């Protein structure tokens, strides 16, 4: 428990978090631009969630010694991991439902007016695919199913670290 609790006070742990999220972002761009798989709106929202985890790692690595900065990083990590997990689950339901023909997804992301990411960075955040299409599988699992595994791992790791921090604080 002490090992997990102390991880967040080391920049290396936060940097690994950022690197893992950056790896997923680069993989998404590979799928989009090399394999020519068009991202749908839910893919784009999952991409934003991964960016939140990336920025959590960056913020955490910069301010490991400051509680307020670590709390900000934990919030970014939690929002990214949990929101991404919920979107990925919804995406799988859209793809696998017997009534999938009733589902439709927008082509324009619903970003806040103060942050229209799809307009600022269309190469990263423009949705051009259909949420119901399964264009890629690995070991019998679709991209959103793999993202459920990724987001579950991020969420479980966050929970483990937070529980370890709380446990260590209580035992002091």
MOBELKA-V639279 format. One record per residue. N is the residue number from 1. PSI is psi in radians with two decimals (none if undefined). Layout:
N_PSI / N_PSI
//
This chain:
1_-0.69 / 2_-0.69 / 3_-0.86 / 4_-0.73 / 5_-0.68 / 6_-0.21 / 7_-0.68 / 8_-0.11 / 9_0.09 / 10_2.28 / 11_-0.55 / 12_-0.71 / 13_-0.75 / 14_-0.65 / 15_-0.66 / 16_-0.67 / 17_-0.82 / 18_-0.73 / 19_-0.69 / 20_-0.73 / 21_-0.70 / 22_-0.66 / 23_-0.72 / 24_-0.66 / 25_-0.75 / 26_-0.64 / 27_-0.72 / 28_-0.72 / 29_-0.61 / 30_-0.83 / 31_-0.66 / 32_-0.85 / 33_-0.41 / 34_-0.82 / 35_-0.08 / 36_0.71 / 37_2.01 / 38_2.22 / 39_2.43 / 40_-3.13 / 41_-0.69 / 42_-0.58 / 43_-0.74 / 44_-0.74 / 45_-0.66 / 46_-0.60 / 47_-0.74 / 48_-0.70 / 49_-0.68 / 50_-0.66 / 51_-0.64 / 52_-0.72 / 53_-0.70 / 54_-0.87 / 55_-0.53 / 56_-0.77 / 57_-0.70 / 58_-0.87 / 59_-0.78 / 60_-0.67 / 61_-0.51 / 62_-0.66 / 63_0.80 / 64_-0.45 / 65_-0.09 / 66_2.13 / 67_-0.79 / 68_-0.67 / 69_-0.73 / 70_-0.70 / 71_-0.73 / 72_-0.77 / 73_-0.72 / 74_-0.71 / 75_-0.78 / 76_-0.78 / 77_-0.83 / 78_-0.80 / 79_-0.80 / 80_-0.82 / 81_-0.80 / 82_-0.77 / 83_-0.75 / 84_-0.73 / 85_-0.78 / 86_-0.72 / 87_-0.74 / 88_-0.71 / 89_-0.78 / 90_-0.65 / 91_-0.75 / 92_-0.73 / 93_-0.69 / 94_-0.71 / 95_-0.55 / 96_-0.12 / 97_2.47 / 98_-0.39 / 99_0.49 / 100_-0.42 / 101_-0.31 / 102_-0.37 / 103_2.47 / 104_2.63 / 105_2.66 / 106_2.86 / 107_-0.24 / 108_2.11 / 109_2.60 / 110_1.10 / 111_2.73 / 112_2.65 / 113_-0.47 / 114_-0.11 / 115_1.18 / 116_1.35 / 117_-0.61 / 118_-0.37 / 119_-0.66 / 120_-0.77 / 121_1.22 / 122_-0.47 / 123_-0.43 / 124_-0.61 / 125_0.18 / 126_2.28 / 127_2.19 / 128_-0.07 / 129_3.13 / 130_2.30 / 131_-0.49 / 132_-0.24 / 133_2.39 / 134_1.70 / 135_-0.10 / 136_2.43 / 137_2.61 / 138_2.18 / 139_0.56 / 140_0.09 / 141_2.45 / 142_2.97 / 143_-0.85 / 144_-0.53 / 145_-0.68 / 146_-0.60 / 147_-0.55 / 148_-0.76 / 149_-0.77 / 150_-0.87 / 151_-0.59 / 152_-0.71 / 153_-0.77 / 154_-0.74 / 155_-0.76 / 156_-0.72 / 157_-0.73 / 158_-0.81 / 159_-0.75 / 160_-0.75 / 161_-0.77 / 162_-0.73 / 163_-0.74 / 164_-0.71 / 165_-0.79 / 166_-0.69 / 167_-0.76 / 168_-0.70 / 169_-0.65 / 170_-0.58 / 171_-0.15 / 172_none
//
